[in-house]
Amino acid sequence: MNIAYLSAGSNMGDREAYLREAATRLNGLPGTELDRVSSIYETDPVGYEDQAAFLNMVFRLRTALGAEELLDACLGIEAEIGRVRTVRWGPRVCDLDILLFNDENMETEKLTVPHPRMHERAFVLVPLLETDPDLADSLKRRFPGFPGVDLGDGIRLYKQIQGPAAFLEGK
């Protein structure tokens, strides 16, 4: 089984419901189980700033899918939920990014792992390290000058989550 960490974000409509829908669809992929989730964080937009705040979280999956198969599944889920790509870093109902896939480094036309900008984004790092604090040492090795990040770097706790089952059930 492969271990994948994905970031999820939404800043349109019922943001939390879109995150839950993405998690449910990921959990339903063949040979895939959502086994950890972070809390939900509200974050200021990055890049294109004239938009609503995002809700962000991180999912950890155990999956039989390969990295590019998982990427294709994520893009399909985004489209099924209603994502339309118009403005780079613009508003979206659902955004799924593969952050880490096992302990692999890969760069293809479609996918770069680890995600090339993850170490610069508090809205990714805070929930990622909440999901698995043991990743900090690995990230320090992979990203020289890896910063420490804390709440307050444009990120606020929105809702604490008590595990995947509670999140999928809407609790």
N, C-alpha and C positions, 0 to 999 in steps of 0.2 A: 504493500500500500504506500502511496505517496502522501506526503504531508504538504499542504499548501496553505498559505496565509493570504487572504484577500482583504483589501479595503473596500468598504461600501459607503456610498454617500448619496444624499438626496437633498435638494433645496427647493422643490416645487410640490405644491399640493400637500397631501397627508404624508409628510416625509417619513415618519416612523412606520407607517403602513407599507410604504414602498420598500423600506429596508427589510421588513418582515417578509414581504412577498419575495424579495430576492433570496433571502435565507431559505425560505420554504422551497423555492425552485432549485436552489443549489443542493439542498438536502435530498431532493428527489432525483438527482442525476444518477444514472446507473453506476453502481459500485462506489457511491459517495455518501459520506456521513459528515454532517456538521457536528464537530465534537467540542468546540469552544467558541464563545463569543465574548467580545468586550462589552463594556458599558457603552451607552450612546453618548456622544459628545456633540455639542453645538459649536460650530466653528465659523469664523469670519471667512468670507471668500478670498481666494488667492488668485492672482493673475488678473482676471476680469472682475473688478470689485463692485460694479454697479448691479448687484443682485442680492437676493435674500441669503441669510445665513444657512449653512449646511448642517445636517445631521450626519455624523460619520461614526463608523464602528469598524471593527476587524472581525473576520470569521476565520477559524481554523478548520480545514477540511481534511479528512482522510479519504483518499480517492484512488480508484483504479485507473482513472483517466491520466493520460500524459499531459504535459504542460500545454501544448498547443491545442489539444482536444478540450482542455479546461478553458482556455482562452476563448475558443469558438463557442463553447457553452455559455460563458459569461456574456459575450456579445449578443448571443441569441436571447438570453434572459433580459438584458437591458432593452432590447428591441421589443420583446413581448410585453414588458411592463410599460413601454411607451416612450423610451428615450429617442429623441430626434437630435442628431448632431448638427448644430448650426454654428454657434460661436465657440471658439476654442476656450476652454475653461469656463464656459458659460453655464447658465441654469440647466439643470437636468433632473428628471424624476428618479433616475437610477444610474449610478456609476459603479462599476466593479473593476478593480485592478488587482492583478496577481502581484503580490509583493515578494513572496518567497516561495520556492518550490523545492522541497527537500533542502539539501544544502548545495544545490546546483547553481552554477553560473552559466547562463546561456544568452546568446544574442542571435536572433534570427530576424528575417524581414518583418515578422509579425509580433515578436515578443522579446523583451529583455528582462532577465531575472538575475539578480534582484532588481526590483523596480528602480530605475536610474535616479529618481528624485526623492525616493522615500525618506532618505536620511535628512532631507532639508525641511520636512513637513511635520510639524507638531501634531496636526490632525491625523497623521498616520502613525507616528511613533508612540504617542501616548496610549492609544488603544491597542496597538501591537504589543507593546511591552506589558500592558495590563494582561493581555491574553496569554503571554508567555514571557515572564521576566527573565528567564534564562537566555533569551535571544540577545540581550545587551552585549555580552562578550563577543558573540559572533558578529554582530553589527559593527562593533569597534574594530574588529579585524578586517572586515570587508570595506569599511568606509573610514579611511584615515581622517582624523579630526572629527569623528562622530560626536555630535553635540549632545549634551544632556538637554532634555526638554521637560517642561513642567506645565501644569495647568496655568493659564494666564497668558501663554504665548498665542493668543487669539483663539483659545480653546477652553470651553467650559463644560463641566459634567452636566448632561441633560437628564439622563436616567440610568440608574444602576441596573444591571441585568444579572439575574441569578441563574445563569446557565442556558444552554441552547433550547432545552425543552420549554422552559418558562418563556423565553423570547418567542419561540414559534407559536406558543399558545396565546400570546398577547399579554403576558403578565409582567 
